[in-house]
Amino acid sequence: MKDNSLAPHESLDLHEVLNFKTLCAAKSKLMQGIVFDQELKMLMQKDVEQSTVAIHELKAIYQRAPFQAPVPESKPTPILN
């Protein structure tokens, strides 16, 4: 029978990637409030949407880690509209 759990070093690497991706998504979301160029704002929104999908996929893989740290469910809100 094949063990699908992650090795400790893989879990740590995945946790770092998940943190980085979450930080990038939050930054893109927050920066949209101070960007005036509509094309750049649309690119940032697309980045947020793609990052959200990637975060959900990474969280599914993270469930196989032998140890876990909680992943917050809160989503960033823009400072400015």
N, C-alpha and C positions, 0 to 999 in steps of 0.2 A: 504494500500500500504506500502510495506516495504522500509525503508530508508537504502540505502547501503553505506551512507557516514560514515567515521570513526569519532570516538569521538576525542576530542582534545588530550587526553593523548595517545590514540592509534596512532595518527598522529605523535606526538613527538617521541614515541618509534620507530615507523617505520622509521622516519627520522634518528634517531641514528643508527639503524641497517643498513640503506642504506649508511650512512657515513662510518661506520665501514667496511662494505663489500667492498666499493670503495677503502678505504685505504689499506685493505688486498690485493686486486687485484693489486693495484699499487705497493705495496711492493714486491709481488711475481714477477711481471713483471720486476721491476728494479733489483732485486736480481739475476735474470737469467743471467745477464751480467757478474757477478763475480763468478758464480758457475762453477766449473770444472767437477763435477761428472755428467755424462750424465743421469743417472737414476733420480737423484735429480732434474736436469733441466727439465726432462720430467714430473715429478710430479708437479713441479711449473707451467709448461705450462698448465697442466690439471687443476690445481687450478684456473689459470687465466681464462680459458675457462668456467669452471663451475661457477665461480664468475660473469662473464659477463652475463651468462644466468640468474643467480639469481638477478643481478642488474636490468635487463630488467623486470623481473617478479615483483620485488619490486616497480619499477617505475610505473608499471601499477596499482598496488594497491594504490600507493601514489596519483594517480589522484583523488581518492575518498576523500582525506583529505580536511577538511574545510578551511585550510590555507596551503600554500606551500612556500618553499624556492626553488630557482632555482637549478636544478641538472646539473652540467657541463657536456657537451657532449665530452669534450676532453679526449683522451686516453693517458695513460703514455707511454713514449718511453724509451727503455733501455738506460742507460748511456754508456755501453760498448756493443759491438757486440760479 
